[in-house]
Amino acid sequence: MVLGFMIVFRSNQAYSRYWEGAGLVMQVKGEWFNAASSLFAFCSSDPTRASEVDDFQHGIVRLMSMLYCSALEQISFCGNESSKERFNIFDNSGLEQQYHEFLQTNSKHKVEVIVQWLQRSIVRGAETGVLPIPAPILSRVFQELSRGVVTLTNAQKINELPFPMGYSQMLSVLLLIYTIGLPLTCGVVLTSWTHAGPVTCLSTFVMWAIMFISRELEMPFGTEANDLPLQEWMEAMNDSLQILLDPGTQASPTFTFSPTDLHGPLQESRAASAVRRSRARPSRARSLVMLKIEMLKIEELLVEGRPPEVPRAARVRGSGPMQMAPRARAAICLE
């Protein structure tokens, strides 16, 4: 029982680490893409600054691609140079050579360096008029960049802080004892080898299988088949950034309103909705009219000498047939 509890606990922790890592990496992508999208939306539409805007936008796209690539390298290999061959980025040949050399010199701090370059580029764009946006609105981009860095740090802790070694060693020792002791116990307790063999093999296989699955899941940032598809996510980020450069994305669609647009399916659906609302919830005036009609029927019955029935509109739910609502009783008294 103790061994089963320990294995289940580790598998739950490994599953939580796996999905937490996936969620954090996707959140980083969302934060940084929103920052890039906001910068594109904030760019000046002045035709005289078209060249400066193009340079700024292409620079932002390339820096953002480098930033996400460096982030994935940081959480998956923690500075291993072989990771450069795994992720594709935009062509950054337009970047000056001295910046390439500086980035290679500080390869362990690529994310911090590129984030600082992005922030400086944004400030320079605001000073030169490429980003004619008020500072409080522009600060949203800095907030999204900072949230992405914080989220990346939370994802990095999954790779740098493995499952506690003491717990793993104790679990391995208990599994070895279980593997050796279970066949002996089954051989003594069970009288038939046809029962002892399947029970021993099946239970031992299940225990070790859950153990190895937990080891696979607790380190999700890698190159194995069971790890997260980081390379595909890098390609998705590049595709999302590339679509921002398309003229159709940067153009703002216009809409011309015409009163004739109200006719057709939209008007019919609105009319149908109004009819359904009127049927489901009758108005107060309609209820009063129905009550008045019922009162007139009661008056006619009284004149003819027949006992009147309580109108449905005047009955109280859950009461007897001759009990009426206060408003109905008041109306009858006034009559």
C-alpha positions in Angstrom: 0.0 0.0 0.0 2.8 2.4 0.9 4.6 1.7 -2.4 1.4 2.2 -4.4 0.8 5.5 -2.7 4.4 6.7 -3.4 4.1 5.7 -7.1 0.8 7.5 -7.5 2.1 10.6 -5.8 5.1 10.8 -8.1 3.0 10.2 -11.2 0.6 13.0 -10.2 3.5 15.3 -9.7 5.1 14.4 -13.0 1.8 14.9 -14.8 1.4 18.3 -13.1 4.9 19.4 -14.1 4.3 18.3 -17.7 1.1 20.3 -18.2 2.4 23.3 -16.2 5.5 23.4 -18.5 3.3 23.3 -21.6 1.0 26.0 -20.3 3.9 28.3 -19.3 5.6 28.0 -22.7 2.4 28.8 -24.5 1.7 31.7 -22.2 5.2 33.1 -23.0 4.4 32.9 -26.7 1.1 34.6 -26.2 2.5 37.5 -24.2 5.3 38.2 -26.6 3.2 37.9 -29.7 0.7 40.3 -28.2 3.5 42.7 -27.5 4.7 42.5 -31.1 1.1 42.9 -32.4 0.6 46.0 -30.3 3.8 47.6 -31.6 2.6 47.0 -35.2 -0.8 48.6 -34.3 1.0 51.6 -32.6 3.2 52.4 -35.7 2.7 55.7 -37.4 0.6 55.8 -40.6 2.3 58.9 -41.9 3.5 58.2 -45.5 6.7 60.2 -44.9 7.8 57.7 -42.2 7.0 54.6 -44.2 10.6 53.6 -44.5 11.3 54.1 -40.8 8.2 52.1 -39.9 9.3 49.2 -42.2 12.7 49.1 -40.6 11.2 49.2 -37.1 8.6 46.4 -37.8 11.1 44.1 -39.5 13.5 44.6 -36.6 10.9 43.9 -34.0 9.9 40.7 -35.8 13.4 39.4 -36.0 14.2 40.3 -32.4 11.0 38.6 -31.2 11.8 35.5 -33.1 15.3 35.5 -31.6 13.9 36.0 -28.2 11.5 33.1 -28.3 14.2 30.9 -29.8 16.6 31.8 -27.0 13.9 31.2 -24.5 13.2 27.7 -25.8 17.0 26.9 -25.8 17.3 28.2 -22.2 14.5 26.0 -20.8 15.4 22.9 -22.9 19.2 22.8 -22.9 20.3 25.6 -20.5 23.0 26.9 -22.8 23.9 23.8 -24.7 25.3 25.0 -28.1 23.9 22.1 -30.0 20.4 23.5 -29.6 21.0 26.1 -32.3 20.3 23.5 -35.0 16.9 22.7 -33.6 15.1 26.0 -33.8 14.7 28.2 -36.9 14.5 32.0 -36.7 14.0 34.8 -39.2 17.0 35.9 -41.2 18.8 38.5 -39.0 21.6 39.4 -41.4 20.4 43.0 -41.2 21.6 43.1 -37.6 25.0 44.7 -37.2 27.9 42.3 -36.7 28.9 43.7 -33.4 25.6 42.8 -31.9 25.9 39.2 -33.2 29.3 38.9 -31.5 28.0 40.4 -28.3 25.1 38.0 -28.2 27.5 35.0 -28.8 29.8 36.3 -26.0 26.8 36.4 -23.6 25.2 33.2 -24.7 24.0 32.3 -21.2 22.0 35.6 -21.0 20.5 35.8 -24.5 17.0 36.3 -23.2 18.0 39.2 -21.0 20.0 40.9 -23.7 17.3 40.6 -26.4 14.6 41.9 -24.1 16.8 44.9 -23.4 17.3 45.4 -27.1 13.6 45.3 -27.7 12.9 47.8 -24.9 15.5 50.2 -26.3 14.1 49.9 -29.8 10.6 50.7 -28.5 11.9 53.8 -26.6 13.8 55.0 -29.7 10.7 54.5 -31.8 8.7 56.6 -29.4 11.3 59.4 -29.5 11.6 59.5 -33.3 7.8 59.5 -33.9 7.6 55.9 -35.3 5.3 55.1 -32.3 3.1 58.2 -31.8 1.3 56.7 -28.9 0.9 58.1 -25.4 3.2 56.7 -22.8 0.5 55.1 -20.6 -0.8 53.1 -23.6 2.7 52.2 -24.8 3.6 50.9 -21.3 1.3 47.9 -22.0 4.0 46.5 -24.4 6.6 46.7 -21.6 4.2 44.9 -19.2 3.7 42.1 -21.7 7.4 41.7 -22.2 8.0 41.6 -18.5 5.2 39.0 -17.9 6.7 36.8 -20.6 10.1 36.9 -18.9 8.6 36.1 -15.5 6.6 33.2 -17.0 9.8 31.9 -18.7 11.5 31.9 -15.3 8.7 29.8 -13.9 9.1 27.3 -16.8 12.8 27.2 -16.4 12.5 26.0 -12.8 10.8 22.8 -14.0 14.0 21.9 -16.0 16.5 23.0 -13.4 14.7 21.6 -10.3 14.2 17.9 -10.9 12.1 15.6 -8.7 13.7 15.2 -5.2 16.5 12.6 -5.4 15.8 11.1 -2.0 12.2 10.3 -2.9 13.3 8.8 -6.2 16.0 6.6 -4.6 13.6 5.4 -1.9 11.0 4.6 -4.5 13.5 2.6 -6.6 14.6 0.6 -3.6 11.1 -0.2 -2.6 10.4 -1.3 -6.2 13.4 -3.7 -6.1 12.2 -5.2 -2.9 8.7 -5.5 -4.3 10.0 -7.2 -7.4 12.1 -9.8 -5.4 9.6 -10.4 -2.6 6.4 -10.7 -4.6 7.3 -13.9 -6.4 8.3 -15.5 -3.1 5.1 -14.4 -1.4 2.9 -15.6 -4.3 4.8 -18.9 -4.4 4.0 -19.5 -0.7 0.4 -18.1 -0.6 -0.9 -19.4 -4.0 -0.9 -23.1 -4.5 -0.9 -23.1 -8.3 1.8 -21.7 -10.5 -0.8 -20.7 -13.1 -2.1 -18.2 -10.6 1.2 -17.1 -9.1 2.9 -16.4 -12.5 0.4 -14.0 -14.0 -0.2 -12.1 -10.7 3.5 -11.6 -10.2 4.3 -10.5 -13.8 1.3 -8.2 -14.2 1.6 -6.4 -10.9 5.4 -5.9 -11.3 5.0 -4.7 -14.8 2.4 -2.1 -13.8 4.5 -0.7 -11.0 7.6 -0.3 -13.1 5.6 1.0 -16.1 4.1 3.8 -13.9 7.5 4.6 -12.5 9.1 5.0 -16.0 6.2 7.0 -17.3 6.6 9.4 -14.4 10.3 9.8 -15.3 9.4 10.7 -18.9 6.7 13.2 -17.9 8.6 15.1 -15.2 11.1 16.5 -17.6 9.0 17.8 -20.6 11.6 20.0 -22.3 13.7 17.7 -24.3 14.1 16.0 -27.7 12.5 12.6 -27.1 9.2 11.5 -28.5 7.3 12.0 -25.3 8.5 15.6 -24.7 6.8 18.8 -25.7 7.0 19.8 -29.4 9.1 22.8 -28.9 10.3 22.9 -32.5 6.7 23.0 -33.8 5.9 25.8 -31.4 8.9 27.8 -32.7 7.6 27.4 -36.2 4.1 28.5 -35.1 5.6 31.6 -33.5 7.5 32.4 -36.7 4.3 32.0 -38.7 2.4 34.3 -36.4 5.1 37.0 -36.6 5.3 36.7 -40.4 1.6 37.3 -40.8 2.0 40.6 -39.0 4.2 41.8 -41.9 1.5 41.1 -44.5 -0.1 44.4 -45.8 -3.5 42.9 -45.4 -3.0 42.4 -41.7 -1.7 46.0 -41.2 -4.6 47.5 -43.1 -7.6 48.6 -41.1 -10.9 47.3 -42.6 -13.7 49.9 -43.1 -17.4 49.5 -42.8 -20.1 51.6 -44.3 -23.4 51.4 -42.5 -26.6 51.4 -44.5 -30.2 51.2 -43.1 -31.0 48.5 -45.6 -28.6 46.2 -43.7 -31.3 45.9 -41.0 -33.6 44.1 -43.4 -33.2 40.4 -44.1 -32.2 37.7 -41.7 -31.1 40.1 -39.0 -34.5 41.8 -38.9 -36.3 38.5 -39.0 -34.3 37.1 -36.1 -34.8 40.2 -34.1 -38.6 40.1 -34.7 -38.7 36.4 -33.8 -36.8 37.1 -30.6 -39.3 39.8 -29.7 -42.2 37.4 -30.2 -40.6 34.8 -28.1 -40.0 37.3 -25.3 -43.5 38.5 -25.4 -44.9 35.0 -25.2 -42.5 33.9 -22.5 -42.9 37.0 -20.3 -46.3 38.8 -20.8 -46.2 42.5 -20.1 -47.8 44.1 -17.1 -50.4 45.9 -19.3 -51.4 42.6 -21.0 -51.8 41.0 -17.5 -54.1 43.8 -16.4 -56.2 43.6 -19.5 -56.7 39.8 -19.0 -57.6 40.4 -15.4 -60.1 43.0 -16.3 -61.7 40.6 -18.8 -62.0 37.9 -16.1 -63.6 40.4 -13.8 -66.2 41.2 -16.4 -67.0 37.5 -16.8 -67.4 37.2 -13.0 -69.8 40.1 -13.0 -72.0 38.5 -15.6 -72.1 35.2 -13.7 -73.1 37.1 -10.5 -75.9 38.8 -12.4 -77.2 35.5 -13.7 -77.0 34.0 -10.2 -74.3 31.4 -10.9 -71.3 30.9 -8.7 -68.2 32.4 -10.3 -64.9 30.7 -10.8 -61.6 32.3 -9.7 -59.8 33.5 -12.7 -56.4 32.0 -13.4 -54.7 35.4 -13.5 -56.0 36.0 -9.9 -55.0 32.6 -8.4 -52.2 32.3 -5.9 -49.8 29.4 -6.7 -50.0 26.6 -4.1 -53.4 27.8 -2.8 -56.9 26.5 -3.0 -59.2 27.1 -6.0 -61.2 29.8 -4.2 -58.2 31.8 -2.9 -57.2 34.8 -4.9 -54.3 37.2 -5.1 -54.6 40.5 -3.1 -54.9 42.6 -6.2 -57.7 40.4 -7.6 -59.6 40.4 -4.3 -59.3 44.2 -4.3 -60.6 44.4 -7.8 -63.6 42.2 -7.0 -64.4 44.3 -3.9 -64.3 47.4 -6.0 -66.7 45.9 -8.5 
